[in-house]
Amino acid sequence: MDTWKRFKRNRAAVAGLVILAVFVAAVAAAPLLTSRDPVTQNLEAVLRPPSAEYLLGTDHLGRDIFTRILYGGRITLVIGLLAVAVGLAVGVPLGVVSGYYGGRVDLVIQRVTDMLLSFPNILLALALVGVLGVGLQNVIVAVGISTVPQFVRLVRGSVLTIREQTYVEAARALGAGDRLILTRHVLANALTPIIVQATLSMGVTILVAAGLGFLGLGVEPRTAEWGAMLGEGRNYIFSAHWTVTFPGLAIFLAVLAFNLVGDGLRDALDPRLRSQGLSGAGAAAAEGDAGAGPGARAAAGAAAGAGAGAGGGAGVGASGGGAGGAGGGAGTGS
């Protein structure tokens, strides 16, 4: 609950979440928002500008760009989600094993990771697509593998820190096995950076997949996909700019939204920022007490004086309550 409150205070992150929600709702309700088919050609309506009939215009084959963006969003978001899932499924276990066990296992995994990191994501994905071939599944695998090195390095760094913690040593001393320690203590405490990195990687995978589609190495021809739409419309960028403007805006907004949400999650889940917030609240309370000033001290003095007066009626006063009680006891005895 506190995490959500901290996330809501970040207006940029909330804006990114709203953009993502709009995208997801639009692509899910595509059949309700348009009755046109994304691949059906209409040569009588070639390169029509945006109008009431065609909200975002048509492309060089007369296909409605609005319809293709909606259905292409499904392909693009699926590629992003599944590619990140591939990166998580491969990179997280390798990072955990590398950081926890060390030794030769760590050496081999890190050298392979170094080799993969020497290639930019787009070049590595291009090489993999060249080996695997064009197609949606191959694009997902290629883009997913290109994100593996980042997850390996991130998780390894977290595990190196966590494995030296006292609670891990205590679990090991109590006889807990490596499997239990890794799942219950190590991996559970490394989830925060993994979640943040996965969110930020969504934007990267969408850009890489769009780059492959732009080069004609993405999904199959005729399939509605944002990068492929950019590639098909690049020849008409001056005569019919809407063929590239709107797909480009869709890619821009999707990547921006994931980056904003990732930054917001990083700030909301960071324990250091959480502790700073708590210490800041304590400091504010202390400043509030100090800022009460003479008026507050005068009120406190008045309250003490009232208490002293009430005590004086029964004995001596607030400062001499013990003496007053003793005197009262003596008077009774006499």
WOGIPE-V553410 format. One record per residue. N is the residue number from 1. SS is DSSP state (A for helix, B for strand, O for the rest). PHI is phi in radians with two decimals (* if undefined). D_FIRST is the distance of its C-alpha to the first C-alpha in Angstrom with 2 decimals. Layout:
BEGIN
{{N,SS,PHI,D_FIRST} {N,SS,PHI,D_FIRST}}
END
This chain:
BEGIN
{{1,O,*,0.00} {2,A,-1.13,3.82} {3,A,-1.07,5.34} {4,A,-1.13,5.22} {5,A,-1.14,6.40} {6,A,-1.16,8.82} {7,A,-1.14,9.85} {8,A,-1.16,10.71} {9,A,-1.24,12.78} {10,O,-1.54,14.91} {11,A,-1.15,17.28} {12,A,-1.11,19.18} {13,A,-1.14,16.35} {14,A,-1.13,15.54} {15,A,-1.09,19.31} {16,A,-1.08,19.56} {17,A,-1.13,17.05} {18,A,-1.13,19.15} {19,A,-1.07,22.31} {20,A,-1.09,21.21} {21,A,-1.09,20.34} {22,A,-1.14,23.77} {23,A,-1.06,25.51} {24,A,-1.10,24.14} {25,A,-1.12,24.97} {26,A,-1.18,28.38} {27,A,-1.25,29.45} {28,A,-1.26,28.39} {29,O,-1.75,30.37} {30,A,-0.96,33.27} {31,A,-1.09,35.91} {32,A,-1.48,34.97} {33,A,-1.53,35.06} {34,O,-2.58,38.42} {35,O,-1.79,41.42} {36,O,-1.49,43.00} {37,O,-1.62,43.14} {38,O,-1.25,41.82} {39,O,-1.96,44.90} {40,O,-1.29,47.68} {41,O,-1.59,50.13} {42,O,-2.43,51.88} {43,A,-1.21,54.66} {44,A,-1.47,55.63} {45,A,-2.21,52.35} {46,O,-1.37,52.21} {47,O,0.93,50.25} {48,O,-1.30,49.65} {49,O,-1.27,47.62} {50,O,-0.98,44.51} {51,O,-2.73,45.61} {52,O,-1.16,44.81} {53,O,-1.35,46.05} {54,O,-2.13,44.28} {55,O,-1.00,41.11} {56,O,-1.98,40.89} {57,O,1.47,44.51} {58,B,-2.23,46.09} {59,O,-1.67,46.92} {60,O,-1.25,50.36} {61,O,-1.95,50.60} {62,O,1.37,49.62} {63,O,-1.47,46.16} {64,B,-1.22,43.50} {65,A,-1.22,41.06} {66,A,-1.04,38.27} {67,A,-1.12,38.58} {68,A,-1.19,38.76} {69,A,-1.18,35.63} {70,A,-1.10,33.66} {71,A,-1.29,35.04} {72,A,-1.18,35.04} {73,A,-1.10,31.30} {74,A,-1.08,30.96} {75,A,-1.11,33.10} {76,A,-1.13,31.42} {77,A,-1.18,27.83} {78,A,-1.14,29.07} {79,A,-1.06,30.88} {80,A,-1.07,27.86} {81,A,-1.12,25.59} {82,A,-1.24,28.35} {83,A,-1.14,29.63} {84,A,-1.14,26.31} {85,A,-1.09,26.20} {86,A,-1.11,29.69} {87,A,-1.06,28.77} {88,A,-1.18,25.92} {89,A,-1.11,28.18} {90,A,-1.66,30.97} {91,A,-1.29,29.51} {92,A,-1.14,26.80} {93,A,-1.03,29.27} {94,A,-1.12,31.94} {95,A,-1.15,29.77} {96,A,-1.13,28.69} {97,A,-1.10,32.32} {98,A,-1.11,33.65} {99,A,-1.33,31.45} {100,A,-1.44,31.63} {101,A,-1.59,35.33} {102,O,1.11,36.88} {103,A,1.17,40.66} {104,A,-1.17,42.53} {105,A,-1.05,39.66} {106,A,-1.09,37.61} {107,A,-1.07,40.72} {108,A,-1.13,41.41} {109,A,-1.10,37.87} {110,A,-1.24,37.58} {111,A,-1.20,41.02} {112,A,-1.12,40.25} {113,A,-1.09,37.00} {114,A,-1.06,39.08} {115,A,-1.11,41.47} {116,A,-1.19,38.80} {117,A,-1.24,37.24} {118,O,-1.24,40.71} {119,O,-1.81,40.50} {120,O,-1.05,38.35} {121,A,-0.96,36.04} {122,A,-1.20,38.30} {123,A,-1.21,41.44} {124,A,-1.12,40.08} {125,A,-1.14,38.97} {126,A,-1.07,42.42} {127,A,-1.11,44.18} {128,A,-1.19,42.27} {129,A,-1.15,42.88} {130,A,-1.08,46.51} {131,A,-1.44,46.71} {132,A,-1.43,44.69} {133,O,1.81,45.86} {134,O,-1.41,44.37} {135,O,2.66,41.96} {136,A,-1.07,38.35} {137,A,-1.10,37.80} {138,A,-1.17,39.60} {139,A,-1.13,37.58} {140,A,-1.07,34.29} {141,A,-1.13,35.74} {142,A,-1.12,37.22} {143,A,-1.17,34.17} {144,A,-1.11,31.96} {145,A,-1.13,34.40} {146,A,-1.16,34.40} {147,A,-1.64,30.69} {148,A,-1.05,31.29} {149,A,-1.01,32.54} {150,A,-1.12,29.42} {151,A,-1.19,27.23} {152,A,-1.07,29.88} {153,A,-1.13,30.00} {154,A,-1.09,26.27} {155,A,-1.18,25.70} {156,A,-1.04,28.90} {157,A,-1.06,27.91} {158,A,-1.16,24.60} {159,A,-1.16,26.49} {160,A,-1.03,29.22} {161,A,-1.36,26.86} {162,A,-1.23,24.94} {163,O,-1.16,28.16} {164,O,-1.61,29.43} {165,O,-1.26,26.58} {166,A,-1.13,27.58} {167,A,-1.18,25.50} {168,A,-1.24,27.20} {169,A,-1.13,30.58} {170,A,-1.15,29.92} {171,A,-1.11,29.10} {172,A,-1.17,32.26} {173,A,-1.18,34.28} {174,O,-1.40,33.25} {175,O,1.65,34.75} {176,O,-1.20,31.76} {177,O,-1.35,32.99} {178,A,-1.08,32.03} {179,A,-1.10,30.37} {180,A,-1.18,28.02} {181,A,-1.13,27.29} {182,A,-1.14,26.67} {183,A,-1.40,24.30} {184,A,-1.53,22.38} {185,A,-1.92,22.42} {186,A,-1.32,23.50} {187,A,-1.15,22.01} {188,A,-1.08,18.64} {189,A,-1.55,18.30} {190,O,-1.80,19.69} {191,A,-1.20,17.22} {192,A,-1.03,15.40} {193,A,-1.12,18.71} {194,A,-1.16,19.80} {195,A,-1.10,16.99} {196,A,-1.10,17.66} {197,A,-1.12,21.38} {198,A,-1.09,21.31} {199,A,-1.15,19.74} {200,A,-1.17,22.32} {201,A,-1.20,25.03} {202,A,-1.03,24.68} {203,A,-1.12,26.30} {204,A,-1.13,28.97} {205,A,-1.14,29.89} {206,A,-1.12,30.25} {207,A,-1.15,32.57} {208,A,-1.13,34.59} {209,A,-1.11,34.98} {210,A,-1.15,36.04} {211,A,-1.11,38.52} {212,A,-1.12,40.02} {213,A,-1.12,40.33} {214,A,-1.09,41.97} {215,O,-1.46,44.53} {216,O,1.44,45.24} {217,O,-1.96,43.81} {218,O,-1.69,40.72} {219,O,-1.31,40.74} {220,O,-1.12,44.01} {221,O,-0.99,46.05} {222,O,1.36,45.43} {223,O,-1.25,41.79} {224,O,-1.32,39.46} {225,O,-2.57,37.32} {226,A,-1.05,36.35} {227,A,-1.13,38.11} {228,A,-1.14,41.18} {229,A,-1.13,41.32} {230,A,-1.10,41.48} {231,A,-1.11,44.26} {232,A,-1.26,46.23} {233,A,-1.65,46.01} {234,A,-1.14,46.86} {235,A,-1.31,50.55} {236,A,-2.05,49.93} {237,O,-1.12,47.71} {238,O,-1.67,50.38} {239,O,-1.51,51.93} {240,O,-2.54,48.78} {241,O,-1.12,45.79} {242,A,-1.15,43.34} {243,A,-1.20,43.79} {244,A,-2.01,41.83} {245,A,-1.12,39.90} {246,A,-1.28,37.51} {247,A,-1.08,36.77} {248,A,-1.12,36.27} {249,A,-1.12,33.82} {250,A,-1.09,31.85} {251,A,-1.10,31.67} {252,A,-1.04,30.79} {253,A,-1.17,27.91} {254,A,-1.13,26.45} {255,A,-1.14,26.70} {256,A,-1.05,25.38} {257,A,-1.09,22.29} {258,A,-1.13,21.46} {259,A,-1.16,22.17} {260,A,-1.14,19.96} {261,A,-1.15,16.96} {262,A,-1.09,17.88} {263,A,-1.11,18.15} {264,A,-1.13,14.78} {265,A,-1.13,13.18} {266,A,-1.05,15.51} {267,A,-1.22,14.48} {268,A,-1.28,10.69} {269,A,-1.68,11.33} {270,O,-1.26,14.35} {271,A,-1.15,14.33} {272,A,-1.17,17.25} {273,A,-1.15,15.63} {274,A,-1.12,12.80} {275,A,-1.16,15.75} {276,A,-1.10,17.60} {277,A,-1.13,14.99} {278,A,-1.16,15.19} {279,A,-1.13,18.95} {280,A,-1.13,19.19} {281,A,-1.14,17.63} {282,A,-1.14,20.16} {283,A,-1.13,22.90} {284,A,-1.13,22.23} {285,A,-1.13,22.51} {286,A,-1.13,25.69} {287,A,-1.12,27.07} {288,A,-1.12,26.46} {289,A,-1.15,28.51} {290,A,-1.20,31.13} {291,O,-1.32,31.25} {292,O,-1.09,32.14} {293,A,1.25,35.65} {294,A,-1.06,38.91} {295,A,-1.08,37.87} {296,A,-1.15,35.24} {297,A,-1.15,37.73} {298,A,-1.16,40.38} {299,A,-1.10,38.25} {300,A,-1.11,37.60} {301,A,-1.14,41.36} {302,A,-1.14,42.19} {303,A,-1.11,40.03} {304,A,-1.15,41.73} {305,A,-1.13,45.08} {306,A,-1.13,44.42} {307,A,-1.10,43.56} {308,A,-1.14,46.72} {309,A,-1.11,48.79} {310,A,-1.15,47.57} {311,A,-1.19,48.27} {312,A,-1.12,51.71} {313,A,-1.19,52.78} {314,A,-1.69,52.37} {315,O,-2.67,53.52} {316,O,-1.79,53.63} {317,O,2.65,50.19} {318,O,-1.11,46.80} {319,O,-1.36,48.14} {320,O,-2.05,51.01} {321,A,-1.07,49.41} {322,A,-1.14,50.81} {323,A,-1.12,54.28} {324,A,-1.06,54.19} {325,A,-1.08,53.35} {326,A,-1.14,56.21} {327,A,-1.08,58.60} {328,A,-1.05,57.73} {329,A,-1.13,58.47} {330,A,-1.18,61.83} {331,A,-1.08,62.82} {332,A,-1.19,62.27} {333,A,-1.13,64.27} {334,O,-1.29,67.20}}
END
